[in-house]
Amino acid sequence: MQTLDLYTASGARCTVMPLGATVVSWCPAGGKEQLFMSRLSGQSGLPVRGGIPVVFPQFAEMGHLPKHGLVRDVVWELVTCSQGEQISSLLLRTQASEASLALWPFAYTLHLHIELYEQTLRMTLEVTNSGTQAFQFQAALHTYFQLQQGVPVTVHGLDQAGYIDKLQQIRMPATGKTQLSVNQWMDRIYLDTATPLQLTQAEHAVQMGYLGFSDVVLWTPWQQGVTAIPDIADDEGCRMLCIEPACIAQPPLLPAGGVWRGSMVVCAGPAAR
Ligand SMILES: O=P(O)(O)OC[C@H]1O[C@@H](O)[C@H](O)[C@@H](O)[C@@H]1O
């Protein structure tokens, strides 16, 4: 499968697949791989199981379109690539096609801008309504983080947001607890979330900030949910956690000619004390 590599002089690197514009690997300078990629990736109907696929214009099964929409299994076109000392970046584009119009009758152009810095990865999804009718859409940057085996996992920053528990099909109020322990199968849509969030495992943390996205999905199959997923091995269910900036509950309404932008910044480093 074709991939595009970005580097910085300090040793950060990231690999992007034009198929789905999926970031499949990200290592900050001096650090390890931050993203999860299943060793069974590619062995089901999905192009990859891991990295950062783009979800558009439908989240999960919340409509009649294929799960997670129309763009994670199309090859995006490379618009520009620039390798610099401190920042390297890529711009990819995809647009509505005969196939997409047959399923969803709206003309769109998507750009994904990926910027790699020393410790940071920034991604900006730009949605342009290139047709004549307004449309509403859902979107997400479906970020799979790699977890260290057996090390407690916590997420900070979701304490003030209520959520939809997809496993129990119920709406839950905000917990008010500053730290959320991830130690079981979870599939939640946090609504009207604050930023930044922090994923912590022992001394290691990833900070996530975002703009334009209003919700955050937290998903891990853990041991209980993994057996139903053909392209994640049983021992990998506890080694991944998706934290996905998303627009789900209040899909943006984009008039003809309108442009929407959502961006995410992830930064890896030592946990704050
Ligand atoms: O298997 P897929 O289509 O990549 O979806 C993976 C998961 O994606 C998450 O975003 C959803 O909340 C989960 O419900 C879903 O199972």
The ligand as an ORCA input file, in Angstrom:
! r2SCAN-3c Opt
* xyz 0 1
  O     -15.319     -0.991     13.239
  P     -15.414      0.457     12.834
  O     -16.420      0.693     11.763
  O     -14.079      1.059     12.499
  O     -15.912      1.227     14.110
  C     -15.150      1.187     15.256
  C     -15.804      1.939     16.416
  O     -15.747      3.315     16.151
  C     -16.168      4.131     17.238
  O     -16.050      5.456     16.860
  C     -17.598      3.816     17.563
  O     -18.032      4.591     18.672
  C     -17.748      2.334     17.869
  O     -19.108      2.031     18.115
  C     -17.233      1.524     16.706
  O     -17.316      0.153     17.014
*
